[in-house]
Amino acid sequence: DGYFYHMMRQCRYSSKDLQGIELITSYVFNQAENIRFNSTVGKFVGYTEHGVKNAEAWNKGPELAGELGELERFCKHNADLHYST
């Protein structure tokens, strides 16, 4: 019935201090998480054979800097919204 791919990005706010924000981005293919970026770890981690190969390449390329930028752009930018609700 085809293939299913999605990416999910979430921010975890542990305190009002902007330094305590964690970004987690998961890449899922056919209900199996292949790769995860965790800003606390600071790199991509692969969970399948294909995911490990891609994580190694992404950690050496511009994808890593882009994902670190998402912590600032996506999570820290929206922190006020999170804390006001």
N, CA, C and O atoms as a GROMACS GRO file, in nm:
protein
  340
    1ASP      N    1   0.081  -0.119   0.000
    1ASP     CA    2   0.000   0.000   0.000
    1ASP      C    3   0.085   0.126   0.000
    1ASP      O    4   0.037   0.232   0.039
    2GLY      N    5   0.207   0.118  -0.041
    2GLY     CA    6   0.292   0.236  -0.047
    2GLY      C    7   0.377   0.251   0.077
    2GLY      O    8   0.381   0.163   0.164
    3TYR      N    9   0.444   0.362   0.084
    3TYR     CA   10   0.535   0.391   0.194
    3TYR      C   11   0.486   0.512   0.271
    3TYR      O   12   0.414   0.597   0.218
    4PHE      N   13   0.527   0.518   0.395
    4PHE     CA   14   0.484   0.626   0.483
    4PHE      C   15   0.608   0.690   0.545
    4PHE      O   16   0.687   0.621   0.610
    5TYR      N   17   0.626   0.819   0.526
    5TYR     CA   18   0.740   0.892   0.582
    5TYR      C   19   0.688   1.018   0.649
    5TYR      O   20   0.602   1.088   0.595
    6HIS      N   21   0.741   1.047   0.767
    6HIS     CA   22   0.711   1.177   0.828
    6HIS      C   23   0.825   1.220   0.920
    6HIS      O   24   0.906   1.139   0.965
    7MET      N   25   0.826   1.348   0.944
    7MET     CA   26   0.923   1.409   1.033
    7MET      C   27   0.845   1.482   1.142
    7MET      O   28   0.750   1.554   1.112
    8MET      N   29   0.885   1.463   1.266
    8MET     CA   30   0.817   1.529   1.378
    8MET      C   31   0.920   1.609   1.457
    8MET      O   32   1.025   1.556   1.496
    9ARG      N   33   0.890   1.734   1.481
    9ARG     CA   34   0.979   1.822   1.557
    9ARG      C   35   0.905   1.866   1.683
    9ARG      O   36   0.790   1.909   1.677
   10GLN      N   37   0.972   1.855   1.796
   10GLN     CA   38   0.911   1.897   1.922
   10GLN      C   39   1.013   1.968   2.010
   10GLN      O   40   1.132   1.938   2.008
   11CYS      N   41   0.962   2.062   2.086
   11CYS     CA   42   1.044   2.135   2.182
   11CYS      C   43   1.002   2.092   2.321
   11CYS      O   44   0.883   2.082   2.350
   12ARG      N   45   1.098   2.066   2.405
   12ARG     CA   46   1.069   2.032   2.544
   12ARG      C   47   1.124   2.144   2.631
   12ARG      O   48   1.243   2.174   2.631
   13TYR      N   49   1.032   2.204   2.706
   13TYR     CA   50   1.066   2.318   2.791
   13TYR      C   51   1.070   2.269   2.936
   13TYR      O   52   0.968   2.229   2.990
   14SER      N   53   1.187   2.273   2.997
   14SER     CA   54   1.200   2.225   3.134
   14SER      C   55   1.201   2.339   3.236
   14SER      O   56   1.177   2.317   3.354
   15SER      N   57   1.228   2.461   3.190
   15SER     CA   58   1.228   2.576   3.280
   15SER      C   59   1.211   2.702   3.195
   15SER      O   60   1.218   2.696   3.072
   16LYS      N   61   1.187   2.813   3.261
   16LYS     CA   62   1.171   2.939   3.186
   16LYS      C   63   1.304   2.990   3.133
   16LYS      O   64   1.308   3.082   3.051
   17ASP      N   65   1.412   2.932   3.179
   17ASP     CA   66   1.544   2.967   3.129
   17ASP      C   67   1.557   2.911   2.987
   17ASP      O   68   1.537   2.792   2.966
   18LEU      N   69   1.588   2.995   2.890
   18LEU     CA   70   1.597   2.951   2.751
   18LEU      C   71   1.707   2.848   2.729
   18LEU      O   72   1.709   2.781   2.626
   19GLN      N   73   1.798   2.835   2.823
   19GLN     CA   74   1.904   2.735   2.810
   19GLN      C   75   1.851   2.594   2.837
   19GLN      O   76   1.915   2.496   2.801
   20GLY      N   77   1.735   2.585   2.901
   20GLY     CA   78   1.678   2.455   2.936
   20GLY      C   79   1.587   2.398   2.829
   20GLY      O   80   1.512   2.304   2.858
   21ILE      N   81   1.589   2.450   2.708
   21ILE     CA   82   1.502   2.403   2.601
   21ILE      C   83   1.573   2.293   2.522
   21ILE      O   84   1.691   2.305   2.488
   22GLU      N   85   1.499   2.187   2.494
   22GLU     CA   86   1.552   2.074   2.419
   22GLU      C   87   1.471   2.057   2.290
   22GLU      O   88   1.348   2.056   2.294
   23LEU      N   89   1.538   2.044   2.178
   23LEU     CA   90   1.474   2.019   2.049
   23LEU      C   91   1.497   1.873   2.012
   23LEU      O   92   1.609   1.823   2.018
   24ILE      N   93   1.389   1.806   1.976
   24ILE     CA   94   1.398   1.668   1.929
   24ILE      C   95   1.327   1.660   1.795
   24ILE      O   96   1.210   1.696   1.783
   25THR      N   97   1.400   1.612   1.694
   25THR     CA   98   1.344   1.592   1.561
   25THR      C   99   1.357   1.446   1.526
   25THR      O  100   1.468   1.391   1.526
   26SER      N  101   1.245   1.382   1.495
   26SER     CA  102   1.243   1.240   1.461
   26SER      C  103   1.206   1.222   1.315
   26SER      O  104   1.114   1.288   1.265
   27TYR      N  105   1.276   1.134   1.247
   27TYR     CA  106   1.248   1.098   1.109
   27TYR      C  107   1.200   0.953   1.107
   27TYR      O  108   1.273   0.863   1.147
   28VAL      N  109   1.077   0.933   1.061
   28VAL     CA  110   1.012   0.802   1.070
   28VAL      C  111   0.978   0.753   0.930
   28VAL      O  112   0.925   0.828   0.848
   29PHE      N  113   1.008   0.627   0.903
   29PHE     CA  114   0.973   0.564   0.776
   29PHE      C  115   0.900   0.434   0.806
   29PHE      O  116   0.955   0.346   0.873
   30ASN      N  117   0.779   0.420   0.757
   30ASN     CA  118   0.696   0.302   0.780
   30ASN      C  119   0.688   0.265   0.928
   30ASN      O  120   0.710   0.150   0.966
   31GLN      N  121   0.656   0.362   1.009
   31GLN     CA  122   0.633   0.351   1.152
   31GLN      C  123   0.757   0.314   1.233
   31GLN      O  124   0.745   0.280   1.351
   32ALA      N  125   0.874   0.320   1.174
   32ALA     CA  126   0.998   0.292   1.246
   32ALA      C  127   1.083   0.419   1.245
   32ALA      O  128   1.111   0.476   1.140
   33GLU      N  129   1.123   0.462   1.363
   33GLU     CA  130   1.209   0.580   1.371
   33GLU      C  131   1.348   0.543   1.319
   33GLU      O  132   1.413   0.453   1.372
   34ASN      N  133   1.392   0.614   1.216
   34ASN     CA  134   1.523   0.587   1.156
   34ASN      C  135   1.631   0.674   1.216
   34ASN      O  136   1.741   0.627   1.246
   35ILE      N  137   1.600   0.802   1.234
   35ILE     CA  138   1.700   0.899   1.279
   35ILE      C  139   1.634   0.994   1.378
   35ILE      O  140   1.517   1.028   1.364
   36ARG      N  141   1.712   1.036   1.477
   36ARG     CA  142   1.665   1.138   1.571
   36ARG      C  143   1.777   1.239   1.594
   36ARG      O  144   1.894   1.204   1.610
   37PHE      N  145   1.737   1.365   1.594
   37PHE     CA  146   1.827   1.472   1.637
   37PHE      C  147   1.781   1.516   1.774
   37PHE      O  148   1.663   1.544   1.794
   38ASN      N  149   1.874   1.524   1.867
   38ASN     CA  150   1.845   1.573   2.001
   38ASN      C  151   1.946   1.683   2.030
   38ASN      O  152   2.066   1.660   2.026
   39SER      N  153   1.897   1.804   2.059
   39SER     CA  154   1.988   1.917   2.079
   39SER      C  155   2.074   1.899   2.203
   39SER      O  156   2.183   1.956   2.210
   40THR      N  157   2.029   1.821   2.300
   40THR     CA  158   2.111   1.794   2.418
   40THR      C  159   2.231   1.708   2.382
   40THR      O  160   2.342   1.730   2.430
   41VAL      N  161   2.209   1.609   2.295
   41VAL     CA  162   2.318   1.524   2.247
   41VAL      C  163   2.403   1.602   2.147
   41VAL      O  164   2.525   1.586   2.142
   42GLY      N  165   2.336   1.688   2.066
   42GLY     CA  166   2.407   1.773   1.972
   42GLY      C  167   2.441   1.710   1.839
   42GLY      O  168   2.527   1.759   1.766
   43LYS      N  169   2.373   1.599   1.807
   43LYS     CA  170   2.400   1.533   1.680
   43LYS      C  171   2.283   1.442   1.644
   43LYS      O  172   2.193   1.418   1.724
   44PHE      N  173   2.287   1.392   1.519
   44PHE     CA  174   2.189   1.294   1.472
   44PHE      C  175   2.232   1.156   1.517
   44PHE      O  176   2.351   1.124   1.518
   45VAL      N  177   2.135   1.073   1.554
   45VAL     CA  178   2.161   0.935   1.593
   45VAL      C  179   2.071   0.846   1.508
   45VAL      O  180   1.951   0.871   1.497
   46GLY      N  181   2.129   0.742   1.448
   46GLY     CA  182   2.053   0.649   1.366
   46GLY      C  183   2.010   0.528   1.445
   46GLY      O  184   2.082   0.482   1.533
   47TYR      N  185   1.891   0.476   1.413
   47TYR     CA  186   1.837   0.360   1.485
   47TYR      C  187   1.817   0.238   1.395
   47TYR      O  188   1.787   0.130   1.445
   48THR      N  189   1.834   0.254   1.266
   48THR     CA  190   1.828   0.143   1.171
   48THR      C  191   1.957   0.148   1.089
   48THR      O  192   2.034   0.243   1.099
   49GLU      N  193   1.979   0.045   1.009
   49GLU     CA  194   2.100   0.043   0.927
   49GLU      C  195   2.104   0.165   0.834
   49GLU      O  196   2.206   0.232   0.823
   50HIS      N  197   1.993   0.192   0.770
   50HIS     CA  198   1.984   0.309   0.682
   50HIS      C  199   1.997   0.439   0.762
   50HIS      O  200   2.063   0.533   0.718
   51GLY      N  201   1.936   0.443   0.879
   51GLY     CA  202   1.941   0.562   0.964
   51GLY      C  203   2.081   0.592   1.014
   51GLY      O  204   2.120   0.708   1.022
   52VAL      N  205   2.157   0.489   1.048
   52VAL     CA  206   2.295   0.508   1.096
   52VAL      C  207   2.380   0.569   0.987
   52VAL      O  208   2.460   0.660   1.013
   53LYS      N  209   2.365   0.520   0.864
   53LYS     CA  210   2.443   0.574   0.751
   53LYS      C  211   2.408   0.721   0.726
   53LYS      O  212   2.496   0.804   0.706
   54ASN      N  213   2.278   0.752   0.727
   54ASN     CA  214   2.237   0.890   0.705
   54ASN      C  215   2.280   0.980   0.821
   54ASN      O  216   2.323   1.093   0.797
   55ALA      N  217   2.270   0.933   0.943
   55ALA     CA  218   2.310   1.014   1.058
   55ALA      C  219   2.459   1.048   1.050
   55ALA      O  220   2.498   1.162   1.079
   56GLU      N  221   2.541   0.953   1.012
   56GLU     CA  222   2.684   0.980   0.998
   56GLU      C  223   2.709   1.088   0.895
   56GLU      O  224   2.789   1.179   0.917
   57ALA      N  225   2.640   1.079   0.782
   57ALA     CA  226   2.657   1.179   0.676
   57ALA      C  227   2.603   1.315   0.719
   57ALA      O  228   2.667   1.418   0.695
   58TRP      N  229   2.487   1.318   0.782
   58TRP     CA  230   2.426   1.444   0.825
   58TRP      C  231   2.509   1.513   0.934
   58TRP      O  232   2.512   1.636   0.940
   59ASN      N  233   2.576   1.436   1.019
   59ASN     CA  234   2.659   1.495   1.124
   59ASN      C  235   2.784   1.561   1.067
   59ASN      O  236   2.846   1.644   1.133
   60LYS      N  237   2.823   1.524   0.945
   60LYS     CA  238   2.940   1.582   0.879
   60LYS      C  239   2.904   1.693   0.782
   60LYS      O  240   2.991   1.764   0.733
   61GLY      N  241   2.776   1.709   0.753
   61GLY     CA  242   2.732   1.804   0.651
   61GLY      C  243   2.658   1.923   0.708
   61GLY      O  244   2.656   1.944   0.830
   62PRO      N  245   2.597   2.001   0.620
   62PRO     CA  246   2.527   2.123   0.662
   62PRO      C  247   2.398   2.094   0.738
   62PRO      O  248   2.342   2.185   0.800
   63GLU      N  249   2.350   1.971   0.734
   63GLU     CA  250   2.226   1.936   0.804
   63GLU      C  251   2.238   1.958   0.954
   63GLU      O  252   2.141   1.998   1.019
   64LEU      N  253   2.356   1.932   1.011
   64LEU     CA  254   2.374   1.949   1.155
   64LEU      C  255   2.361   2.095   1.195
   64LEU      O  256   2.291   2.127   1.291
   65ALA      N  257   2.426   2.185   1.122
   65ALA     CA  258   2.414   2.328   1.153
   65ALA      C  259   2.271   2.376   1.134
   65ALA      O  260   2.222   2.459   1.211
   66GLY      N  261   2.204   2.324   1.033
   66GLY     CA  262   2.065   2.362   1.010
   66GLY      C  263   1.975   2.320   1.123
   66GLY      O  264   1.887   2.396   1.164
   67GLU      N  265   1.996   2.202   1.175
   67GLU     CA  266   1.912   2.154   1.285
   67GLU      C  267   1.942   2.230   1.414
   67GLU      O  268   1.850   2.259   1.491
   68LEU      N  269   2.066   2.264   1.437
   68LEU     CA  270   2.100   2.346   1.554
   68LEU      C  271   2.036   2.483   1.543
   68LEU      O  272   1.997   2.542   1.644
   69GLY      N  273   2.024   2.535   1.421
   69GLY     CA  274   1.957   2.662   1.399
   69GLY      C  275   1.808   2.655   1.429
   69GLY      O  276   1.748   2.756   1.468
   70GLU      N  277   1.749   2.538   1.411
   70GLU     CA  278   1.606   2.521   1.441
   70GLU      C  279   1.578   2.537   1.590
   70GLU      O  280   1.468   2.578   1.628
   71LEU      N  281   1.673   2.504   1.674
   71LEU     CA  282   1.656   2.525   1.818
   71LEU      C  283   1.629   2.672   1.846
   71LEU      O  284   1.540   2.706   1.924
   72GLU      N  285   1.706   2.759   1.783
   72GLU     CA  286   1.686   2.903   1.799
   72GLU      C  287   1.559   2.951   1.730
   72GLU      O  288   1.478   3.022   1.790
   73ARG      N  289   1.542   2.911   1.603
   73ARG     CA  290   1.432   2.962   1.522
   73ARG      C  291   1.297   2.909   1.568
   73ARG      O  292   1.201   2.986   1.575
   74PHE      N  293   1.288   2.784   1.598
   74PHE     CA  294   1.160   2.720   1.624
   74PHE      C  295   1.127   2.717   1.774
   74PHE      O  296   1.018   2.758   1.814
   75CYS      N  297   1.219   2.671   1.855
   75CYS     CA  298   1.189   2.652   1.997
   75CYS      C  299   1.200   2.782   2.078
   75CYS      O  300   1.105   2.822   2.145
   76LYS      N  301   1.315   2.845   2.071
   76LYS     CA  302   1.335   2.964   2.153
   76LYS      C  303   1.245   3.078   2.109
   76LYS      O  304   1.200   3.159   2.190
   77HIS      N  305   1.218   3.085   1.979
   77HIS     CA  306   1.129   3.190   1.927
   77HIS      C  307   0.987   3.175   1.982
   77HIS      O  308   0.919   3.275   2.004
   78ASN      N  309   0.943   3.052   2.004
   78ASN     CA  310   0.807   3.025   2.049
   78ASN      C  311   0.797   3.000   2.199
   78ASN      O  312   0.690   2.962   2.248
   79ALA      N  313   0.904   3.020   2.273
   79ALA     CA  314   0.902   2.992   2.417
   79ALA      C  315   0.799   3.078   2.490
   79ALA      O  316   0.732   3.028   2.580
   80ASP      N  317   0.785   3.204   2.454
   80ASP     CA  318   0.686   3.290   2.520
   80ASP      C  319   0.545   3.234   2.504
   80ASP      O  320   0.466   3.239   2.598
   81LEU      N  321   0.512   3.182   2.387
   81LEU     CA  322   0.382   3.122   2.365
   81LEU      C  323   0.360   3.002   2.457
   81LEU      O  324   0.252   2.985   2.513
   82HIS      N  325   0.463   2.921   2.471
   82HIS     CA  326   0.452   2.802   2.555
   82HIS      C  327   0.428   2.842   2.701
   82HIS      O  328   0.341   2.787   2.768
   83TYR      N  329   0.507   2.937   2.750
   83TYR     CA  330   0.497   2.974   2.891
   83TYR      C  331   0.373   3.054   2.923
   83TYR      O  332   0.332   3.060   3.039
   84SER      N  333   0.311   3.117   2.823
   84SER     CA  334   0.192   3.198   2.850
   84SER      C  335   0.065   3.114   2.856
   84SER      O  336  -0.039   3.164   2.899
   85THR      N  337   0.070   2.988   2.814
   85THR     CA  338  -0.050   2.904   2.816
   85THR      C  339  -0.057   2.816   2.938
   85THR      O  340  -0.152   2.740   2.954
   0.00000   0.00000   0.00000
